[in-house]
Amino acid sequence: MKAHLTLDRNGTEFMAEVDLLESTHGLCMISDDTSMKILKLTSTQPMYTREIAKKLGVREQSVYYHVRRLTSLGLLHIASTELVRGALAKKVVASSNGVAYVYDTSSMKQTGNKAGTLELMRFFQGVVVDGRLQGYIVVGSPEPHGQFRASARDGHYATQLALYIGSFASVSDDFAVKLDTDAKLEMAYSNSSLILIGGPATNQITADVNSYLPVRFDPANYWAGLVDDSGRRFSTDTDAVIARTPNPFSPGKYMIVIAGIRHIGTKAAVIALTQQSREILTGFEGQDSFACVIRGFDQDGDGKVDRADLIATYPK
């Protein structure tokens, strides 16, 4: 079970996502220095068991033992696997930023936060650090620009997203929103984390990172649809990708891409991320690189997209 922990430090509130242990048995299983050190190490990045052992200066077999226990409690997840010298090496990552134990869960009070806030907090880790947005939201310019002289029609959807991000993050002193033309000119992507709104035809920064996404826009024709490594295509006007990936131009930084084949797809992706995050991000377990394809629908029949369905998740 996940919990939302709020800390008051000198009048300023800080929030963190933690795993809520529901039994003293689980509490006893992690009540040693090695387990806590492993959780702390893997809360910032996925790591191999051998890396953890080297970092802690302990035997790898000991780390295996603790990793198995922490995984059984749901405190660690497998982020990726790799075949190394005939053996399967697994990268593990902590499922949250900490652990809490509540004596009486029936006494817990309801908060005003919308359902899915914790999932959003996890997804935006690396872009939001210590409760602050560490980067920029980049939208396509509404003026004709770029290779296709296209005008973006989806930049205003960033407002809806920002309202939700604002429930768990504040902005830095710098202006948090940039047009893609300005971000390109200032090379903002070279030293920052970014949230990119809109597809590669109308957002030049999305075009620059398109080839790094787990599922990408067809490079031959961005409007033709999305395609994955197996050749599977998604070409409905309301199809969109929600992706998280390391910034290929700035080590240690991240990019969140929220982009539709058409502007209506971008709207569907924002709806999916802000109103259906528990459902849409069900496959996200802290992976550095993650993407899902969604498809927007007009559920109430008023001619406007108001619902999104999850079509595919990467890695599968």
N, C-alpha and C positions, 0 to 999 in steps of 0.2 A: 504494500500500500504506500502511496506517495503522500507527502505532506508539504505544506507551504509554511516555511519558518520565517518569521519576521523578527529582526533584531533591532533594538533601539540603541544607537551609539551617539551619545551627546546630542540627543534631539533629532538625529537623522535616522530614518528607517532603512534597513537593508533587508532584502529578501533572498531566500535560498530554497532550492528544492531538496528535500531530504526523504530518505526511505523511513517509513514508520514501522518499527518492529512491533508485532502484536503479541509476542510471548517472551517470557524471561529466558526461555531456552535459546532463542535467537540472540538475545542480549549476551548470554554467557558464551556463545560460540564466537563472538567477535571481541570479547573482552581481553584481548592481549595486544601487545604492541605491534607484532608483525601484521596481524589482520588490519589494524587501523592504518599502518603505514602503507600497506598495499592499496587500500581504498583511497587514501590521500594521493598517492602517486598516480593512480589510474583515473582520478577525477578530472585531470587536466588533459589527458591524452591516452589513447589505447596503447597498451604495451604488451610485448611478449613476456612469457614467464622468465626466460633467461635474462631479459633486460631488467626485470624487477629484482631478480636475485642479485645481479651485479650491482644494482643501485643500492640495495639494502646490505650487501656484503654477507649474504646468507646462502645456504645450499639451495640449489634449484629444486630439489626434491621437497624441501620444506615449503617453498613457495607453492608448488603444485598442491600440497596438502591444504594450505590455506585458501588457495584459489577455488578448489573444489567445494569447500565449505561455504565460501562467500557466494559462489554461483548457485548453490542449492538454496540459499536464502533469498536469491534474487537481487543481491547487492552488487554483483558483477554480471556482465553480459559479454558474450563473444562478439567482438566487433568485426573481425575478419579472420580468415584462415589462409595458410600458405604451406605448400609442400616443400620442406627443407630436408635434403639428404634422405628422401624416402619416408620421412615422418611428417605428420600434420602439425604445424606450429600454429597456435591460436593467439590472437591479440585480444586482450580483455580490457574492458572499460567499466568504471564505476557507473552505476545506474543513476546516481544523484550526487549531490555535493556534501552529503552527510547522513547521519543516522539519528533517529529520535525514538524514544520509548515513552508512551503516554500510559499512566497508571490506569486511567478510566476513560476509555474512548467515548463512553456515553455522555460524558460531560463536555465534549467538544462542541463549540458553538459555530453556527453557520456564518460564513463571511459573505461579503458583497461581491467577491470575485466571480467572474464567469467561469463555467466549467471549461476545462481545457487550458487554463492559464499555465499550469505546471508543464504541460506538453509543449506549449509555446516557449516557455523559459528554457527548457532543455534544447529545443531545436535551434534557438538563437544564441546558445552558448558560444562564445568566441567572437560573436558580433556584439553581444551585450556582455560586458565584463564588470563584475562588482556593481551591478545595478545601473550601469551607464552604457549608452550606445557608443561603441568605440568605432566609429566610421560614419558612413553616409548612406542615405537613401537616394538612389539615382533613378530618375525617370527620364523617358525620352522627350526630346524637345518637341513642342507643338508646331514648330516651323519645319518646312521641308528641309531635310538634311540627310547626310550620309550617302552611301552608295546608291540607294534606291530613291533618294529625295523624298522620303516618307515623312509624314507628320504623325506624331504619336497622339493617340486618342485615349490612352489609358493611364496617364500620369496622375489624374485625380483620384484613382483608386488607392494610391499610396496614403491618402488621408484616413481612409477606413482602417488600413493596416496600422498606421501610426497611433490611432486611438487605442488599439488593443496592446501594442507594444508599450505604450505609456502606462499601462497598468502595472508593469514590473520593471520599467527602465526609465531613466531620465536622460537628457541629452547633454553633451559637453558644451563648452562655451562657443564652439564653432557652429556655424549654421549647418543644420543636419541634412538638408536636401540640396541636391545638385541636378542640373540638367546633364544629360549624357555628353552634350557638346562641351560643357564646362569641365566635366570630370575628365574628358579625353584631353582637353587642352592643358589642364593642370596636372595630368597624370596622377589623379587621385587614387587610382586603382593600384598604384605601385607601392603604396605604404599604408593602406587602410583596409579595414573590412568594409564590405559593401552589401547593401540590400538592393537588388536590381529589379525594377518593375518594368515589364514589357519585353516583347520578343526581340530578336536580333535585327529585324528589319527596321525597327523604330528606336531601338536602344543600342547604340554602338558598343557599349561596354558588355552588354549581353552577347553581342556578336563576337567580341574578343575572347570570351570565355566559353563559347558554345561547344567547342571541340573537347573541353575538359569535363563536360557534364556526363553523368551516367546514362542519360538519355537526352538526345540533342535534336535541335532543329535541322532539317534536311539542308546540308550546306549548299546543295545545288539550287534550292528554291525554298527559302525560309517559310513561305506561305503554304508550301506543299504538305507540311506536317512535321511530326516528331518521329524519330527512328531510333531504335536501340541497336546494340551490337549484333543481335541475332537477325536483324532485318525486319522486325515487327514494326509496323507503322501505325500512327495515330493521326488521323487527318480531318476529324470533325471540327467545324469552326469554333466550337466551345471547348475543345481539348486544350490542356495546358500542362505545364510542368512546374512542380515545386521542388527545388533542389537546394542542397547544401553541399558545398565543396571547398576545400582549401583554396585560398587565393593563389593562383599559379604564378602571379607576379610579385607576391610579397609573403615570404615564409612566416608562418605563425598567425596569419590573418585568414579570414574566411569570407565566403560569398554566399548569400542567399539569393536564389533566382526565382522569381514569381512571374511567369510569362506564358501567355496564351498564343496560339497560332494567329488568332485575331484578337482585337481588344476585348471582345466579349468573353474570350477564354481567360484573359487576365483577370477580369472581374470574377469569373467563376473560381479561379485559384485563390483570390483574396477571400472570397466567401468561405471556401473550403478551409483555409488556414485559420481564419478568425472565428468561424462559427462551428466548424466540425473537426477541430484539431485532434481530438481523441481518436476519431475514426480514421482520419486521413494519415495521421502520423503513427499509426499502430505498428508499423514496421521499423520505426526509428528507435534505435537503442544506443545512440551516442556515436554512430559511425561518423568518421570524418567526411566521407563522401556518401551521399544518400539522395535519392530522388523518387518522386512518385508522379504518375500521370493521372490527372483527374478529368472528368467530363462534366460540363455544366448542363443543368436542365431547368426548364420552367415548370416548377412543381405545382404552383397554384393557378396556372393558366392565364396569367395576366400579361403575357408577352415578354416578360423579363426573367432572366436567369436568377434563380434564388436558391439553388441547391446544387451540390456537386457529388458525383460518385467516384470512388477510387477505382481506377482501371488497372494500374500496374504499379509495382514497387521495385526499386533497385537499390542495393543488390537484392536479388530474388530470394 
